[in-house]
Amino acid sequence: MNALGTHLLLELQDCKPELLDNISHIEKIVVEAALKAGATIVGKSFHKFSPLGVTGIVAIAESHVSIHTWPEHGYAAADIFTCGDTFDPMGAAQLMIQGLECKSPTITEVKRGFIPQRITPSLAAVRG
């Protein structure tokens, strides 16, 4: 069985609150993490909540990188989903952890889209 993708769920506790509430900083670290990990960015959207918090997503050809922050709790939830083998999701996660000055990160890795490995018959065998 082969997985189509890798999904990382980041629980980022004890982050620097002022970084979590700064939309330009959040966008910068998410975009940089995606690019430095080898992604191809196809779109992005970020929003600053009032009074606190930021949410954002970077759509990548390989899938997406997203984040939602709670500065009042020093917490962020991030999501990195990728398919293919040209993107390094764990490298992107580490860059986001560093960029938020996170002191207590937890990363859960989930393999998604399990498909059975198929043996493709040769064209000659099919024609019989």
Secondary structure, DSSP 8 states (H G I E B T S, - for coil): -EEEEEEEEEEEES--HHHHT-HHHHHHHHHHHHHHTT--EEEEEEEE-SSS-EEEEEEETTEEEEEEEEGGGTEEEEEEEEESSS--HHHHHHHHHHHTT-SEEEEEEEEEEEE-------HHHHH-
